[in-house]
Amino acid sequence: MRKPLTFKELLRQDVKTVFLNPAEFGEEHTVNGKTMLIIIDDNELTEREKRMKSNMDGIYKKQTLIYVSALDYGPLPGIGKPVKIDGATFIVTDSLNEGGVYSLHLEANKS
């Protein structure tokens, strides 16, 4: 008889079948040259863009938050590491592993 899965194991299974499911929340994007399902948190993006930081030289900081499967992405990127999404380069300002799903706070300069 097989041992029942723990709650954490069940959550890890649900990463792609529920949370990143393209019929629900997930969308296909090219991340660091590899196609994978991610979630771009539009609500967080909207709130952050309201607080866009402006420098004196007309450069703005565009901030966004994405969720991606740890298995698809690979090692958790550290702060300051570049992440390329659909050709646009962002810098990691915060990264967390939330039970097999990475939460990546990203920032890019825009003029």
N, C-alpha and C positions, 0 to 999 in steps of 0.2 A: 504494500500500500504506500502510495506517495504521500509525503509530508505536505500538509496544506501550506500555501504561500503566505508569507507575512504581509501585513498591510503595506509596508514599504515596497515589497516585491510586486504587489498588485499595482501600486502607483507607477512604478517604473514601466510596467507593461502598458499602462494607460497613456504614457507620454505620446506615442504616435497614434494609437487607436482612438483616443478621445481628445486630448488637449491639442495636439498638432494635426489632427485629422483635417484634410482639406475641405471636407464637407461641413466642418464646424468652424474652426478658427485658423488653421494652418494655411499658408500660402507658399508656393514654390518660388524661391529666389536663389540667385547665385551668391554664395558666401565663400569668400576666399577661393574662388575658382571652382567650387563644387556646388551642384544643385542640391538643395535640401529644403525641407519644410521649416518655416519659421513663422512666428507671429510678431508683427510690428504693432506695438501697443499705441493705437491712434489716440486714445484718451490721454495717455501720459504725454504723447508727442504734442498734442494740443495745449496741454497745461504748460509744458516746458517752453513751447514757442511763444506763449504769452509773456514768458520771462526771459526771452532772448537777450543775451548779453551783447551789448554793442561796445566796441572799442573805438577810440578816437579816430582811427584810420578807416572806418566804414566796414570793418570786418565783423561779421556776426557769428556766433556760435550756435550751430544747429544741433539740437540734442534729440535723441530718440532712445527708445527702449525696445529690445527684441528678446524673444524667447526662442531657444533652439534646443534640440535634443543633444545631450552630452555625447551620446554614442555617435551621432552624425558629425558633430563639430570636432571632437577630439579633446585634447587637454584644455582645461579652463584657461582662457587668456588672462594675463595679468593686466593691471592698470598701466596705461601707456602703450599697449600693444595695438598695432593697426588691424582693422577688420575691414575687408572690402565687401560691400553689398551691392550687387548689380552694377559694378563698375565704380561706385562712389566709395572713397576711403574715409573711414571713421577711426577715432581713437577711443579705446576702452577707458572709461572714467570710473567704472565699478563693475564687478562681475561676481556672481553668486551661483553656486550649484544648489538648486532647489529640488532635490530628490530626482536627479536625472535630467532635469531641465535647467539649462543655463539662462540666467537673467543677465543680459548685457546692457549696461548703460553706455551709450556711445555719443560722441561729439565730433562735429566737423566744422571747419571754418567755411563760411559763406560770405561772399562780398555783395 
